[in-house]
Structure formats: structure tokens, C-alpha cells
Amino acid sequence: MKRGDMVKRSVRLLRALPRTLREDLLTTGAGPKGGHGQPRWLDWRPVITVPLVMAAVGLLVANTNLYAFRFGAGVDLGILFAGAQAAALVAVLYRPVPAWWASVIVTVLVTPFAAHAVPRPEEFARLGPAAFSGPAAPEVYPWNPTCVAVQAGVMFLLALRVRPRAGAGALAVTAVVGIACGATVSWNLGPGSVSSLAVLAVATTLGTALRSLAMTRTRLVVQEELTAEERARRTLLEERSRIARELHDVVAHHMSVISIQAQVVPHLVDNPSDELRENVEGIRRNAVDALTELRRVLGVLRSEDPSPPRAARHAPQPTLDQLDELIGNARTAGLAVTATTTGQRRPLSPGVELSAFRIVQEALSNAIRHAPGAPVRVEVGHQPDGVMVRVTNTAPARPAPPARGEGHGLLGMRERTAMLGGELAAGPTPDGGFDVTAILPALPAAEPTRPADPAEDPR
């Protein structure tokens, strides 16, 4: 930033200072609520009020004796002034700025009484310091211990509740009022003014620091929540893209078959009519166009990921026929797997075959990562209206290594099941293991209802 710009900015800040102080110090608001911008322990204000009231009662008694008898204000005014200061010490928890103003005003109102009780400088010089020592020594107002304790408590709690600039403005006003009152009463008897102002400054700084720390923690929590939501959303989109890439091959196969069959139809009919040829050609053309669009969409989806090997890109999608090979690979990796198949094998749609295989594959991978040494049971049940796959493992034989990154396993299972209109149940078992059960219909539902985005599971 150039020097000229810095000067202009400083001038703007100085011009705006009166308006800023007016906005900060002439408000009756209760301050932030719900832990925003203040330490969380201030949410327990009813509990904090109890010890604060006890401290206020002690200061009330001390200041009443000071104002009523030593300053000669009388019992009534002494109780009134001391009570207002003690009440401000408690009320600052609920109405910080008005309570602070009350303590400042009381300081000004007590000053005339303190001025008559404190010897003037010429009298002090004439009689000497010895005449004003011991119990007869006058109080140094407003820097006597009880008044400083009230002001420090009010400033500390005020700084916890308001913005830093408001706390700084309140400290400046308090210091100016205190110095003016001290000069009016007995400037020569005020050697403790510097240390008293230091106490007020430390109290304000501590309150501001605690408030800033609370605000930082609040922002951090909010940012972590937003990050977690964004991560869950990104994980969901990545899983859906992966499922779309896999199902593309299935759909593309069917579209290719439709295109070829449409070309063959005219050759299977004797003397096909022009209308038949036109309709069949339309079917073939639409199938080719759809296949082209599918390839274009697949290119967009795959362009977001690192390019896999060419053989992997064009490999056929697996089905339940490759389940034995998958289980064999898991056993080679050290997993004790037992597999059972029930029911009569029926033809399933390619999407159901692929999803069932992927669910078993993901469940076995989860068992390897999160349940080392635990035996796993894989069940495939063929039913008249679909297929049921279940993968169950017992409690792990040894602690699992810490997971790296966020898991996609259960999220992908739920997405595949919801896409086909099936049902998925996954969760821990009473013996400490984990169970995944998916029921997939033989044919996808016409319009399956997609559930709400599931939360990420550590598995």
C-alpha cells in the first residue's frame, strides 16, 4: 500500500471515529448470543451470576462504608452509589454497555463527595504527609482498591461481550473519566493512578483476547462443518460418476445390439415395405445417436479422473459369474471367506449383476481394512423377484490400522441399491462384527425414489 493511500485511510478512520464510538458505546443490546463471539462458558450465565453476586455484595459493603462515612455522602446516598456499582458488576453479563455506563456515571457522581473528604494540596503541604498516614489516611479516589476492582471486573466482562474496538473505546473513556476525577479530587495523592490504569488495561486486554479466541474457535468449527459437508457432497458425486461410468458399458452394449438388430430386420422379411424399412432405419439411427451421446457423456466423466490403463477402460463389466474369482482373490489376500449360494440362478439385468458384484467386492474390501483376522461369510440368495447378497464378518482379531482418507464403501452401496430400487441394510452386529445385506430386484423399478444423501461412514 502506498504512503498516500495509508494517509487517506487513516484520515477516513479518524473521521469515522466519533460515529464508530457512538454506535459501539450508545447501545442497549445484550451482545452476542449462542456462543458467537464470546467464550462458551458465558452461556452458563445463570451459574456464573451466583459467585458474581457474592463478590458484588462484598464490594457493596466496602463501598457503602467508604461513600457514606469516609466521603460523608450519608447512608442513603452511600448505599445508592455502592449498590449501583455492585449491580453494574452483575448486569454487565446481560447488558454490557449500559452496565458499564452506570459504573462510569457513579464514579463521576461520587467525585464531589470525595473532593471534600480529601485534603487539598496546600493543606497536605502545610500539615505534611505524617498527618495523613495510618488509619486517618484519606482514600485515593477513584484509584482506591474497591473502586478499581469494580471497574476492572466491569471492563473484563464488557470486553468479553463486545467488539474489540468497543472495548478499547470503553477503556479510553474510563481512563479519561478516572484521570479527570482524580485530578479534581487530589492529583498529588494519586501515585497509584498508573498502576490502576494498568490493571484496567490488562483486564480489558484479557477479555478481548478470550473473546477473540472464542470467535476463532467458532469460525474453525463452522469451517470444519462446511468442509465436512463439501467433502460428503464431493464423495457422493464421485461415487455417482463411477457408477455411471460402469453402467455406460452395460447400456452401450444394449444400444449396439438394438442398432445391429435393426439393420438385420429388413433381411428377415420377404419384400419388406418402404414403411417398414423407414421405421427400422429410424430405430437404427436413434440407437446410433444415443450410443454417440453416451460415449460423449462418458468422455466427460472420465476426463475428471486420471486416465486408467486402456485395457481397464475397455474391460467388460463383472457379473455374479465372476464372484468365485473375487472370493479367491480375497482368500489370497489372507481373508478367511466362506461362500454359500441358495435358490435357482435366474437371468438378471446387467445393472443388477454389476451392482451385486460391486457390493460384495466393497464389503470384502471393508472387511480386509477394518476387520483384520475376522472370518467373513458371503451369502447369495436367488429369489423369484431378485437377488439377495449378504456379507458378514465377526469382530476383528486385532486392531485395524488407521483409515487413510474418507471411505466411499457404504456410500457407493447405497447409491447402487437406490438406483435399482432395492434395499440395503448395513451396520454392526451384536458380537462386534459388521453386516451388509442388499436386496436387489430382478429388474429396476420404473422410477425408484432416491433417498437423501447418506452420511459418510468410516467403513
Secondary structure, 3 states (H helix, E strand, C coil): CCHHHHHHHHHHHHHHHHHHHHHHHCCCCCCCCCCCCCCHHHHHHHHHHHHHHHHHHHHHHHHHHHHHHHCCCCHHHHHHHHHHHHHHHHHCCCCHHHHHHHHHHHHHHHHHHHHHHCCCHHHHHHHCHHHHCHHHCCCCCCCCHHHHHHHHHHHHHHHHHCCHHHHHHHHHHHHHHHHHHHHHHHHHHCCCHHHHHHHHHHHHHHHHHHHHHHHHHHHHHHHHHHHHHHHHHHHHHHHHHHHHHHHHHHHHHHHHHHHHHHHHHHHHCCCCCHHHHHHHHHHHHHHHHHHHHHHHHHHHHHHCCCCCCHHHHCCCCCCHHHHHHHHHHHHHCCCCEEEEEECCCCCCCHHHHHHHHHHHHHHHHHHHHHCCCCCEEEEEEEECCEEEEEEEECCCCCCCCCCCCCCCHHHHHHHHHHHHCCEEEEEECCCCCEEEEEEEECCCCCCCCCCCCCCCCCC
